[in-house]
Amino acid sequence: MRAWTLTSPDDHVRLSDVPTPALRGGGVLVEVLAAHVPAYTKMVVEGNRGGLPVPLTLGPSCIARVIDVAPDVFHVAPGDIVVDSALLDAGGGDAILVGWVGLGGSGAGSGRTRRMRDVWRDGVFAEQALCAKETMVRLPGAENHPDLARLSFLPWLCVAAKGLHAAGPIAGRDVAVVGATGQMGGAAVLLALAEGAATVTAAGRNREALDRLAELGPRVRTCQLTGDRATDAAGIGPVDVVLDTLGATPTADATMAAYDSLRVEGTLVLVGGVRQDLTIPYGDLMHRKLTLRGSWMSDDATVTSVWNLVRSGALDLSAIGLRTVGLDDPAAALDLAANTTGLNFVALVP
Ligand SMILES: NC(=O)c1ccc[n+]([C@@H]2O[C@H](COP(=O)([O-])OP(=O)(O)OC[C@H]3O[C@@H](n4cnc5c(N)ncnc54)[C@H](OP(=O)(O)O)[C@@H]3O)[C@@H](O)[C@H]2O)c1
């Protein structure tokens, strides 16, 4: 079968003919129907987001149809439409993303995560994939969904949902998303609207992307980030909840503007890719009774609740622009993904 592979840390992604994976214990063999190619995939491949366990087939998550299951797999069956979350979690902070960068806990990894990556290494940018059963969640009724490629955005919606839920129920609260012009941010805006936020302030730099978010409805406010912490805080808030979905920023100013924008008893949740330290004033956090949370990936219950929002029509994915690519030209696909953001994403349909 055909797959996007990497053989060494300084390799480019290449289209390769590889053996079709053979079923083994704890495994689910799937036909990959569509896989989101994250906007920062090229950065991941270039080694800017931590080490990939090479050699491997790349690709963190997908929508797939189950072909076969190992005898010890009971929660999914041949013919089911599933989402592969990539998350394999052994508990105690030892978690890996199969086919991708990113380790749970401190991020440093352990003997256990190394063993997990030895056994479950290959991802889903391929015609078929053998997935660990723990990464699979069934999507009941998805067999009849008219646009399965669009559903490959589900894992991003689930990460955003888990982050928002870390702040408690969203209904009736004023929510802001900092980095709303990115794909995770766009997902968070859609989620917060679907879950009944009173207002959703979309904050980001890109005016065009902000205008598109404003068209989602009258509950959306926009704030164009200037880079000045005080100005941005005044533009974002006051709000009850902020989800930070920023990519790698050169300073922590936008995140600290988000912190400043909180009302008393507000919550800031970090899910983005910022690699900066935050200077949090002890007395301010205490007197304003703020909560600062981190959130990483998602879980099965969140996947099911987000799928039910989509399935019921409460979360309308038609606002998202979908660009599909095939396996033929990985370099062009990664370039397209890097230039496709806002409420748009690239799906690989192998
Ligand atoms: N916690 C988790 O479980 C989890 C899971 C998946 C991904 N992530 C992280 O989420 C982050 C965002 O992912 P994504 O898919 O949304 O990526 P993306 O589409 O590339 O979006 C990046 C966002 O960051 C903003 N940004 C980048 N540099 C900036 C700067 N210097 N100042 C202000 N804003 C800046 C971008 O704004 P412009 O539009 O103005 O460029 C955009 O809104 C990634 O870095 C990833 O590491 C976390």
The ligand as an SDF file (V2000), in Angstrom:
LIG
                    3D

 48 52  0  0  0  0  0  0  0  0999 V2000
   -3.1540   20.7930   23.6860 N   0  0  0  0  0  0  0  0  0  0  0  0
   -3.3340   19.9050   22.7160 C   0  0  0  0  0  0  0  0  0  0  0  0
   -3.7750   18.7880   22.9800 O   0  0  0  0  0  0  0  0  0  0  0  0
   -3.0200   20.2610   21.3060 C   0  0  0  0  0  0  0  0  0  0  0  0
   -3.4640   19.4330   20.2630 C   0  0  0  0  0  0  0  0  0  0  0  0
   -3.2050   19.8220   18.9650 C   0  0  0  0  0  0  0  0  0  0  0  0
   -2.5110   20.9960   18.7180 C   0  0  0  0  0  0  0  0  0  0  0  0
   -2.0840   21.7520   19.7530 N   0  0  0  0  0  0  0  0  0  0  0  0
   -1.3430   23.0120   19.5630 C   0  0  0  0  0  0  0  0  0  0  0  0
   -2.2510   23.9920   19.1030 O   0  0  0  0  0  0  0  0  0  0  0  0
   -1.5020   24.9760   18.3990 C   0  0  0  0  0  0  0  0  0  0  0  0
   -2.4070   25.6200   17.3560 C   0  0  0  0  0  0  0  0  0  0  0  0
   -2.7750   24.6430   16.3870 O   0  0  0  0  0  0  0  0  0  0  0  0
   -3.5370   25.0770   15.0600 P   0  0  0  0  0  0  0  0  0  0  0  0
   -3.8900   23.8190   14.3520 O   0  0  0  0  0  0  0  0  0  0  0  0
   -4.5980   26.0540   15.3810 O   0  0  0  0  0  0  0  0  0  0  0  0
   -2.3670   25.8150   14.2730 O   0  0  0  0  0  0  0  0  0  0  0  0
   -2.5080   27.0030   13.2190 P   0  0  0  0  0  0  0  0  0  0  0  0
   -3.7270   26.7800   12.3890 O   0  0  0  0  0  0  0  0  0  0  0  0
   -1.1860   27.1170   12.5780 O   0  0  0  0  0  0  0  0  0  0  0  0
   -2.7910   28.3170   14.1210 O   0  0  0  0  0  0  0  0  0  0  0  0
   -1.7960   28.9940   14.8310 C   0  0  0  0  0  0  0  0  0  0  0  0
   -2.4110   30.1910   15.5050 C   0  0  0  0  0  0  0  0  0  0  0  0
   -1.3860   30.8690   16.2440 O   0  0  0  0  0  0  0  0  0  0  0  0
   -1.3840   32.2420   15.8660 C   0  0  0  0  0  0  0  0  0  0  0  0
   -0.0430   32.8060   15.9530 N   0  0  0  0  0  0  0  0  0  0  0  0
    1.0940   32.2510   15.4750 C   0  0  0  0  0  0  0  0  0  0  0  0
    2.1330   33.0690   15.7420 N   0  0  0  0  0  0  0  0  0  0  0  0
    1.6170   34.1490   16.3780 C   0  0  0  0  0  0  0  0  0  0  0  0
    2.1800   35.3450   16.9210 C   0  0  0  0  0  0  0  0  0  0  0  0
    3.4860   35.5860   16.8270 N   0  0  0  0  0  0  0  0  0  0  0  0
    1.3490   36.2260   17.5140 N   0  0  0  0  0  0  0  0  0  0  0  0
    0.0150   35.9850   17.5950 C   0  0  0  0  0  0  0  0  0  0  0  0
   -0.5650   34.8730   17.0940 N   0  0  0  0  0  0  0  0  0  0  0  0
    0.2210   33.9830   16.4970 C   0  0  0  0  0  0  0  0  0  0  0  0
   -1.8970   32.2500   14.4640 C   0  0  0  0  0  0  0  0  0  0  0  0
   -2.3540   33.5470   14.1580 O   0  0  0  0  0  0  0  0  0  0  0  0
   -2.4140   34.1440   12.6490 P   0  0  0  0  0  0  0  0  0  0  0  0
   -3.6070   33.5020   12.0260 O   0  0  0  0  0  0  0  0  0  0  0  0
   -2.5230   35.5610   12.8390 O   0  0  0  0  0  0  0  0  0  0  0  0
   -1.1220   33.7100   11.9870 O   0  0  0  0  0  0  0  0  0  0  0  0
   -3.0000   31.2110   14.5540 C   0  0  0  0  0  0  0  0  0  0  0  0
   -4.1450   31.7770   15.1400 O   0  0  0  0  0  0  0  0  0  0  0  0
   -0.3260   24.2070   17.7850 C   0  0  0  0  0  0  0  0  0  0  0  0
    0.8530   24.9530   17.9690 O   0  0  0  0  0  0  0  0  0  0  0  0
   -0.2740   22.8920   18.5100 C   0  0  0  0  0  0  0  0  0  0  0  0
    0.9670   22.6860   19.1230 O   0  0  0  0  0  0  0  0  0  0  0  0
   -2.3270   21.4100   21.0330 C   0  0  0  0  0  0  0  0  0  0  0  0
  1  2  1  0
  2  3  2  0
  2  4  1  0
  4  5  1  0
  4 48  2  0
  5  6  2  0
  6  7  1  0
  7  8  2  0
  8  9  1  0
  8 48  1  0
  9 10  1  0
  9 46  1  0
 10 11  1  0
 11 12  1  0
 11 44  1  0
 12 13  1  0
 13 14  1  0
 14 15  2  0
 14 16  1  0
 14 17  1  0
 17 18  1  0
 18 19  2  0
 18 20  1  0
 18 21  1  0
 21 22  1  0
 22 23  1  0
 23 24  1  0
 23 42  1  0
 24 25  1  0
 25 26  1  0
 25 36  1  0
 26 27  1  0
 26 35  1  0
 27 28  2  0
 28 29  1  0
 29 30  1  0
 29 35  2  0
 30 31  1  0
 30 32  2  0
 32 33  1  0
 33 34  2  0
 34 35  1  0
 36 37  1  0
 36 42  1  0
 37 38  1  0
 38 39  2  0
 38 40  1  0
 38 41  1  0
 42 43  1  0
 44 45  1  0
 44 46  1  0
 46 47  1  0
M  CHG  2   8   1  16  -1
M  END
$$$$
